[in-house]
């Protein structure tokens, strides 16, 4: 059981590391982006969740993974018209946030009681907030894109 729980927690950790790194890369490559401050906050939120998962893995006497789950390609997001850049970035991150949330939700049945409690009471609610921030930012930009 513990081996399976560790595997699931490491998958969640890799997903959080992936998200944090993606936000960091966009902020570094696009320092003048109009939503930079929000993206920095989202990077911090994913980094904090990654730290909580690492802590839980250490409690289970496991070495936390330091790998990302996949390296999302930023080339398509960063190419194209500059006036649509923020919207493309937000669409990319909306898909990423959906993926992270989906993984949390699909992993619940595979967790031990302490890990389940942490994920349900702490990590999923925080991930919901992160997801909603991206959705709200994207929704706020949609009328601007239509009026342009």
C-alpha positions as CSV (number, residue, x, y, z in Angstrom):
1,X,0.0,0.0,0.0
2,X,2.7,2.5,1.0
3,X,4.6,1.9,-2.3
4,X,1.4,2.7,-4.3
5,X,0.7,5.8,-2.2
6,X,4.3,7.0,-2.7
7,X,3.9,6.5,-6.4
8,X,0.7,8.6,-6.5
9,X,2.2,11.3,-4.3
10,X,5.2,11.5,-6.6
11,X,2.9,11.8,-9.6
12,X,1.1,14.7,-8.0
13,X,4.5,16.2,-7.0
14,X,5.8,16.0,-10.6
15,X,2.6,17.7,-11.8
16,X,3.0,20.5,-9.3
17,X,6.7,20.9,-10.2
18,X,5.8,21.0,-13.9
19,X,3.2,23.7,-13.4
20,X,5.5,25.8,-11.2
21,X,8.3,25.5,-13.8
22,X,6.0,26.5,-16.6
23,X,4.9,29.6,-14.8
24,X,8.5,30.5,-14.0
25,X,9.6,30.1,-17.6
26,X,6.8,32.3,-19.0
27,X,7.6,35.0,-16.4
28,X,11.3,34.8,-17.3
29,X,10.8,34.9,-21.0
30,X,8.1,37.6,-21.0
31,X,9.1,40.0,-18.2
32,X,6.8,42.8,-19.6
33,X,3.6,40.6,-19.8
34,X,0.6,42.5,-18.4
35,X,-0.3,39.5,-16.2
36,X,3.2,38.9,-14.9
37,X,2.3,39.5,-11.2
38,X,-0.5,37.0,-11.3
39,X,1.6,34.4,-13.0
40,X,4.3,34.9,-10.3
41,X,1.7,34.3,-7.6
42,X,0.5,31.1,-9.4
43,X,4.1,29.9,-9.6
44,X,4.4,30.4,-5.8
45,X,1.2,28.6,-5.2
46,X,2.3,25.5,-7.2
47,X,5.7,25.6,-5.5
48,X,4.1,25.6,-2.0
49,X,1.9,22.6,-2.9
50,X,5.0,20.8,-4.2
51,X,6.7,21.5,-0.8
52,X,3.8,20.0,1.0
53,X,3.9,16.9,-1.1
54,X,7.6,16.6,-0.6
55,X,7.1,16.8,3.2
56,X,4.5,14.1,3.1
57,X,6.7,11.8,1.0
58,X,9.5,12.3,3.5
59,X,7.1,11.3,6.3
60,X,6.5,8.1,4.4
61,X,10.3,7.6,4.3
62,X,10.5,8.2,0.6
63,X,12.8,10.4,-1.5
64,X,10.6,12.9,-3.3
65,X,10.9,13.0,-7.1
66,X,12.7,16.0,-8.5
67,X,11.5,15.5,-12.1
68,X,8.8,17.2,-14.0
69,X,6.0,15.1,-15.4
70,X,6.4,16.6,-18.9
71,X,7.9,19.7,-20.4
72,X,5.1,21.7,-21.9
73,X,6.1,23.4,-25.2
74,X,6.0,27.1,-24.9
75,X,6.9,27.8,-28.5
76,X,3.3,27.7,-29.8
77,X,2.2,29.8,-26.9
78,X,4.9,32.5,-27.4
79,X,4.6,32.8,-31.2
80,X,2.1,34.8,-33.0
81,X,0.5,38.2,-32.6
82,X,1.7,40.1,-29.6
83,X,-1.7,41.5,-28.8
84,X,-3.0,38.0,-28.2
85,X,-0.1,36.8,-26.2
86,X,-1.7,37.1,-22.8
87,X,-4.8,35.2,-24.0
88,X,-2.6,32.4,-25.4
89,X,-0.6,32.1,-22.2
90,X,-3.9,31.9,-20.2
91,X,-5.3,29.3,-22.5
92,X,-2.1,27.2,-22.0
93,X,-2.3,27.6,-18.3
94,X,-6.0,26.8,-18.1
95,X,-5.3,23.5,-19.8
96,X,-2.4,22.9,-17.4
97,X,-4.5,23.8,-14.3
98,X,-7.3,21.4,-15.6
99,X,-4.7,18.6,-15.8
100,X,-3.4,19.2,-12.3
101,X,-6.9,19.3,-10.8
102,X,-8.0,16.2,-12.7
103,X,-5.0,14.3,-11.4
104,X,-5.7,15.2,-7.8
105,X,-9.3,14.1,-8.2
106,X,-8.5,10.8,-9.9
107,X,-5.9,10.0,-7.3
108,X,-8.1,10.1,-4.2
109,X,-9.0,6.4,-4.0
110,X,-5.3,5.4,-4.1
111,X,-4.2,7.4,-1.1
112,X,-3.7,6.4,2.6
113,X,-5.9,8.3,5.2
114,X,-3.3,11.0,6.1
115,X,-2.4,11.7,2.5
116,X,-6.1,11.7,1.5
117,X,-6.9,14.2,4.3
118,X,-4.0,16.5,3.2
119,X,-5.1,16.3,-0.5
120,X,-8.8,16.8,0.2
121,X,-8.6,19.5,2.9
122,X,-5.5,21.4,1.7
123,X,-4.2,20.7,-1.8
124,X,-7.4,20.4,-3.8
125,X,-8.9,23.6,-2.3
126,X,-5.7,25.4,-3.1
127,X,-5.6,24.0,-6.6
128,X,-9.2,25.1,-7.1
129,X,-8.2,28.7,-6.2
130,X,-5.3,28.5,-8.6
131,X,-7.5,27.2,-11.4
132,X,-10.1,29.9,-10.7
133,X,-7.5,32.6,-10.9
134,X,-6.5,31.5,-14.4
135,X,-10.2,31.1,-15.4
136,X,-11.0,34.6,-14.1
137,X,-8.1,36.2,-15.8
138,X,-9.0,34.5,-19.1
139,X,-12.6,35.5,-18.8
140,X,-11.7,39.1,-18.1
141,X,-9.6,39.1,-21.3
142,X,-12.2,37.5,-23.6
143,X,-14.2,40.7,-23.9
144,X,-11.1,42.7,-24.7
145,X,-10.1,40.3,-27.4
146,X,-13.6,40.5,-29.0
147,X,-13.6,44.3,-29.0
148,X,-10.2,44.6,-30.6
